Amino acid sequence: MTSKLFPYSPAPESRAIVNIASSYGLFIGGEFVEPDDGETFKTINPASEEVLAEVSEAGPRDIDRAVAAARKAFDGVWGSMSGKERAKYLFRIARIIHERSRELAVLESLDNGKPIKESRDVDLPLVAAHFFYYAGWADKLEHAGFGANPKPIGVAAQVIPWNFPLMMLAWKIAPALACGNTVVLKPAETTPLTALVFAEICQQAGLPAGVVNIVTGAGDTGKMLVGHDGIDKVAFTGSTEVGRAIAKTLAGTRKRLSLELGGKAANIVFDDAPIDEAVEGIVGGIFFNQGHVCCAGSRLLVQESVADEVLDRLRRRMSTLRLGDPLDKNTDVGAINSYEQLARIRELSDIGEAEGAERWSPACELPDRGFWFPPTIFTGVTQAHRIAREEIFGPVLSVLTFRTPDEAIEKANNTPYGLSAGVWTDKGSRILWMADRLRAGVVWANTFNKFDPSSPFGGYKESGYGREGGRHGLEAYLAKGK
């Protein structure tokens, strides 16, 4: 998938800036410790299958230690600390993230598989921005609209996914700390490394011991954490299936819960849309981060009268995308995060073809090692196709058509999810009309996948509940004052 007119020479980012330890312990009580159970697992580079490090797997006693450390820090230091003092630590963390952003970006691409230009130019600036933003809120909580004297909840258990490891960490830890809570965070088992470097940043910033604890492991570790009796608040980002299980576990308990789950967003293109801009939005909406995005525009709804033109331009644009080494600054599409995820993408794509949809990918040479899948579109898709209903979580786009705005709304809302949507049109009145009727937590107008720490993000229906980002993101971590 390279341009015949403009060949590129490789431009790899150096790995020398990153010093990956051969093994990592758990971060509990302000220091790295060995797990009580002594179990470990390997984290690999999905672009090459190279083992990057051995990581400790937290067991029941380790979860007890982490929760106890967080409780001790909350009762002894952090919960009673003034917002002004908490803000100093958050500002310090934000500045250190800025200073170490190149190192963190390279490590994120190595452990996750995403292109370096995405981790460098999108993820890391947003990570630092979230800490800066919530540092500003720390001494202004009484003005947030959640009561005159809001209080922290206590100890928060936070479980994050593998698609945006460091960004999801920032979305959860920054507001929790700003509100005076302490945290036990579990990163995804396939992408633990930047969370462990963040633990080093907490040490570098002088954060009091136990305010942030990081325990690594797979699903069983997360299950033990969210079910622990010492937890006051659970925040989870991940699949709808796991989110539903967590909600059942917490039902009838005193624990607060917020969930950001799956999505099957509609990216809707009208006949008066600026086609070239819309095509860029379609490409960014589904192929950004290899489609590993909960709010990805994985369903393209295009008005019939311009469908052929949009698809012609889309195929032409896809033919210029460069798939390959995530550390190459020219790469547009990186590696799929794991073999398990690649198998799911392949399975659903094969089902789409078997159900009668027409599959197309640009000419593409896949690397011999690692986990790779070419950018793919399906045409001739109906709402009955599984690829139009199920979250694939990969670089696969289902194309449907519509004739009227009412039909577009009906098709866009015909999903159990409700996380995001996009509208492309020249008419401001139509944007407002559509946004009012789309059952989605976020609606982008003539753009897609744009985020800002001051803007809330979250969904409806099976996409979860609660909001992250903005003033609204504080509510999940505050007990309302009187």
Secondary structure by P-SEA (a helix, b strand, c coil): cccccccccccccccccccccccccccccccccccccccbbbbbccccccccbbbbbbcaaaaaaaaaaaaaaaacccccccaaaaaaaaaaaaaaaaaaaaaaaaaaaaaccccccccccccaaaaaaaaaaaaaacccccccccccbbbbccbbbbbbccccaaaaaaacaaaaaaacccccccccccccaaaaaaaaaaaaaccccccbbbbbbcaaaaaaaaacccccbbbbbccaaaaaaaaaaaccccbbbbbbcccccccccccccaaaaaaaaaaaacccccccccccccbbbbcccaaaaaaaaaaaaaaaccccccccccccccccccaaaaaaaaaaaaaaaaabbbbbbcccccccccccccbbbbcccccccccccccccccbbbbbbbccaaaaaaaaaccccccccccccccaaaaaaaaacccccccccccccccccccccccccccccccccccccccccccccc
